[in-house]
Amino acid sequence: MTTATAPLPWIASGDDFPPTDSAWGASSAAPGLLCAGADLSVSTLQNAYQHGIFPWFSDGQPILWWSPQPRMVLEVDQFKLSASMKKTLKKFAVDPACEIRIDSAFKDVIQACASSLRHGTQGTWIVSDMIDAYLALHHAGLAHSVETWINGELVGGLYGVAIGGAVFGESMFHRQPNASKIALAALVSLCRHHQISQIDCQQNTAHLQSLGAHEIPRAEFIERVQQLRQRPAIDWQFKLLYWRALFTYKPDSV
């Protein structure tokens, strides 16, 4: 028996987004789908993220906006590192040929993420319009890349959105083993240093679960975002001393 799904709302540029609790439910064809339309301007994207909404669509589709229930988050005090990954990170941190850079190659990172093959999928949701939109968001200081460099070569990284102290992960890539995990570990270290409690992961995957991410109710996620976005923007620079946070971090609060 199929459960009826409410018609999908269409919005125009400048319109308010529908309430997130009106997104399609778990029994629908597209759980978490909220609405379609509008644009990918900096102001629209900023408004979306600060209300727990993000765009996700493929070539040939309209702009689709999502707000999943529940929401996948990585609370930085619950980030999991295997013993072998800890050894890898410690070697990386002291090797002069290895470094973490932030925002030095944002366009290269998002293009690499767009061209990375995903298990069980065809094509990419990071279409050319999305690349242009997030480049504009980057130039506005609201999107950042965390990059793994070895011997002067970009070998992995991730990009995401940050509004105040609210951090939203988008996508990762790697060209060498563990390079994307190293970038994520660096982002966790940066967040711990600045006392940022969580990184949005959007939707559940086994890989994210293995790193310590878990689901929380959408309403709780949005409430957290409302609090975090009020904080001053963090300093998007990475220092070697931040690695210590991976091994000595003790959170003052959740």
C-alpha positions as CSV (number, residue, x, y, z in Angstrom):
1,M,0.0,0.0,0.0
2,T,1.5,3.4,-1.0
3,T,1.1,6.4,1.2
4,A,-0.1,9.5,-0.5
5,T,2.5,12.3,-0.8
6,A,1.6,16.0,-0.6
7,P,2.2,18.0,-3.8
8,L,5.7,19.4,-3.9
9,P,5.7,23.2,-3.3
10,W,7.4,25.4,-5.9
11,I,9.0,28.6,-4.7
12,A,10.3,31.6,-6.6
13,S,13.4,33.7,-5.9
14,G,12.9,35.7,-2.8
15,D,10.2,33.5,-1.4
16,D,10.4,32.0,2.1
17,F,11.1,28.3,2.3
18,P,8.2,26.1,3.5
19,P,8.4,24.9,7.2
20,T,10.9,22.1,7.4
21,D,8.3,19.8,9.1
22,S,6.4,19.8,5.9
23,A,9.1,17.9,4.0
24,W,8.1,14.6,2.6
25,G,8.2,11.8,5.1
26,A,10.0,8.4,5.3
27,S,7.2,6.6,3.4
28,S,7.4,8.9,0.4
29,A,9.4,8.5,-2.8
30,A,11.9,11.1,-1.7
31,P,12.2,11.4,2.1
32,G,13.3,14.8,3.2
33,L,12.3,16.6,0.0
34,L,11.0,20.0,1.0
35,C,10.4,22.1,-2.2
36,A,11.7,23.0,-5.7
37,G,12.6,26.2,-7.5
38,A,14.1,29.5,-6.4
39,D,17.8,30.1,-7.2
40,L,21.3,29.3,-5.9
41,S,22.3,32.9,-5.0
42,V,24.5,33.5,-2.0
43,S,21.6,35.0,0.0
44,T,19.3,32.0,-0.9
45,L,21.9,29.4,0.1
46,Q,22.7,31.3,3.3
47,N,19.0,31.4,4.2
48,A,18.6,27.8,3.4
49,Y,21.5,26.5,5.5
50,Q,20.6,28.6,8.5
51,H,17.2,26.9,8.5
52,G,18.5,23.4,8.1
53,I,17.9,23.2,4.3
54,F,20.3,22.3,1.5
55,P,20.1,21.9,-2.3
56,W,20.6,18.5,-4.0
57,F,19.7,17.7,-7.6
58,S,21.1,16.2,-10.8
59,D,21.4,17.5,-14.3
60,G,18.0,17.8,-15.9
61,Q,16.2,18.4,-12.6
62,P,15.0,21.7,-11.1
63,I,16.7,22.9,-8.0
64,L,15.5,20.6,-5.2
65,W,15.7,21.6,-1.5
66,W,15.9,19.0,1.3
67,S,15.6,18.8,5.1
68,P,15.9,15.2,6.1
69,Q,14.3,13.7,9.2
70,P,16.3,12.6,11.1
71,R,19.5,14.5,10.5
72,M,23.0,13.0,10.4
73,V,25.6,14.9,12.5
74,L,29.2,14.3,13.6
75,E,29.6,15.6,17.2
76,V,33.3,16.4,17.3
77,D,33.8,14.8,20.7
78,Q,32.5,11.5,19.3
79,F,34.8,11.4,16.3
80,K,36.3,7.9,16.0
81,L,39.8,7.2,15.0
82,S,41.1,3.6,14.6
83,A,44.6,2.8,16.0
84,S,46.0,2.6,12.5
85,M,44.5,6.0,11.5
86,K,46.0,7.6,14.6
87,K,49.4,6.3,13.6
88,T,48.8,7.7,10.1
89,L,47.9,11.1,11.4
90,K,50.8,11.3,13.8
91,K,53.2,10.5,10.9
92,F,51.4,13.1,8.7
93,A,51.6,15.8,11.3
94,V,55.4,15.6,11.7
95,D,56.3,15.0,8.0
96,P,57.5,18.2,6.4
97,A,56.2,16.9,3.0
98,C,52.7,16.7,4.4
99,E,50.4,19.6,5.2
100,I,46.8,20.7,5.7
101,R,45.8,23.8,3.8
102,I,42.5,25.7,4.0
103,D,40.9,27.5,1.1
104,S,44.0,27.4,-1.1
105,A,42.4,25.4,-3.8
106,F,38.6,25.5,-3.2
107,K,37.7,25.2,-6.9
108,D,40.0,22.2,-7.4
109,V,38.5,20.5,-4.3
110,I,34.8,21.0,-5.4
111,Q,35.7,19.9,-9.0
112,A,37.4,16.8,-7.6
113,C,34.4,16.0,-5.5
114,A,32.2,16.4,-8.5
115,S,34.2,14.0,-10.6
116,S,34.6,11.3,-7.8
117,L,32.7,8.1,-8.4
118,R,30.3,7.2,-5.6
119,H,29.5,3.5,-4.9
120,G,26.0,2.7,-6.1
121,T,25.5,6.0,-8.0
122,Q,25.8,7.3,-11.5
123,G,26.8,10.8,-12.3
124,T,27.0,13.6,-9.7
125,W,24.8,15.9,-7.8
126,I,27.6,18.6,-7.9
127,V,26.5,19.9,-11.3
128,S,28.0,22.9,-12.9
129,D,25.4,25.3,-11.5
130,M,26.2,24.0,-8.0
131,I,29.9,24.5,-8.6
132,D,29.4,28.1,-9.6
133,A,27.0,28.7,-6.6
134,Y,29.5,27.3,-4.1
135,L,32.3,29.2,-5.6
136,A,30.3,32.4,-5.1
137,L,29.6,31.2,-1.5
138,H,33.3,30.7,-1.0
139,H,34.1,34.2,-2.3
140,A,31.5,35.5,0.2
141,G,33.4,33.8,3.0
142,L,30.7,31.2,3.7
143,A,32.2,28.1,2.0
144,H,35.6,26.6,2.8
145,S,37.8,23.7,1.7
146,V,40.1,21.7,3.9
147,E,42.9,20.2,1.8
148,T,45.4,17.3,2.2
149,W,48.7,18.1,0.5
150,I,51.6,15.7,0.1
151,N,54.8,16.8,-1.7
152,G,53.1,19.9,-3.0
153,E,50.2,17.8,-4.6
154,L,46.6,18.0,-3.6
155,V,45.7,14.4,-2.8
156,G,42.4,14.8,-0.9
157,G,40.1,17.1,0.8
158,L,36.6,18.3,1.6
159,Y,34.4,21.4,1.3
160,G,31.5,22.7,3.3
161,V,29.6,25.7,4.4
162,A,30.0,27.7,7.6
163,I,27.7,30.3,9.0
164,G,29.0,31.7,12.3
165,G,29.8,28.6,14.3
166,A,27.5,26.3,12.3
167,V,29.5,24.0,10.1
168,F,27.9,21.9,7.3
169,G,30.0,19.3,5.5
170,E,29.2,18.8,1.8
171,S,31.5,16.3,0.1
172,M,35.0,14.7,0.2
173,F,37.4,13.2,-2.3
174,H,40.7,11.3,-2.2
175,R,43.5,10.5,-4.6
176,Q,45.6,8.6,-2.1
177,P,44.4,6.3,0.7
178,N,43.1,8.1,3.8
179,A,43.6,11.6,2.3
180,S,39.9,12.5,2.8
181,K,39.9,11.1,6.3
182,I,43.0,13.2,7.1
183,A,41.1,16.3,5.9
184,L,38.1,15.4,8.0
185,A,40.3,14.8,11.0
186,A,41.8,18.3,10.4
187,L,38.3,19.8,10.3
188,V,37.4,18.1,13.5
189,S,40.6,19.4,15.1
190,L,39.8,22.9,13.9
191,C,36.3,22.7,15.3
192,R,37.5,21.4,18.6
193,H,40.0,24.2,18.9
194,H,37.2,26.8,18.3
195,Q,34.8,24.9,20.6
196,I,32.4,24.1,17.7
197,S,30.4,21.1,18.8
198,Q,29.1,19.5,15.6
199,I,29.5,19.1,11.8
200,D,26.4,18.5,9.7
201,C,26.7,15.4,7.6
202,Q,23.1,15.7,6.1
203,Q,22.2,12.0,5.5
204,N,23.1,8.6,7.0
205,T,25.9,6.5,5.5
206,A,27.8,3.5,6.9
207,H,31.0,5.3,6.3
208,L,29.9,8.3,8.4
209,Q,28.7,6.0,11.1
210,S,32.1,4.3,11.3
211,L,33.6,7.7,12.0
212,G,31.2,8.4,14.9
213,A,28.4,10.3,13.2
214,H,24.8,9.6,14.3
215,E,21.3,10.8,13.7
216,I,19.4,13.4,15.7
217,P,15.8,14.7,15.3
218,R,15.5,17.4,12.7
219,A,14.0,19.9,15.2
220,E,17.0,19.4,17.5
221,F,19.4,19.9,14.6
222,I,17.7,23.1,13.6
223,E,17.7,24.4,17.2
224,R,21.4,23.7,17.4
225,V,22.1,25.5,14.1
226,Q,20.1,28.5,15.4
227,Q,22.4,28.7,18.4
228,L,25.7,28.0,16.6
229,R,25.1,30.5,13.7
230,Q,24.9,33.3,16.3
231,R,28.6,32.8,17.1
232,P,31.3,34.8,15.4
233,A,32.8,33.2,12.4
234,I,35.8,31.0,13.2
235,D,39.3,31.7,11.9
236,W,39.7,29.4,9.0
237,Q,43.4,28.7,9.3
238,F,45.0,25.4,10.4
239,K,47.9,25.2,12.8
240,L,50.0,22.2,13.6
241,L,49.1,22.4,17.3
242,Y,45.5,21.7,16.4
243,W,46.4,18.1,15.8
244,R,46.8,17.7,19.6
245,A,43.1,18.1,20.0
246,L,42.5,14.7,18.4
247,F,44.4,13.0,21.1
248,T,44.0,15.2,24.2
249,Y,40.5,16.8,23.7
250,K,38.1,16.8,26.6
251,P,34.9,18.7,25.9
252,D,33.7,21.2,28.4
253,S,30.2,20.8,27.3
254,V,28.1,19.0,24.6
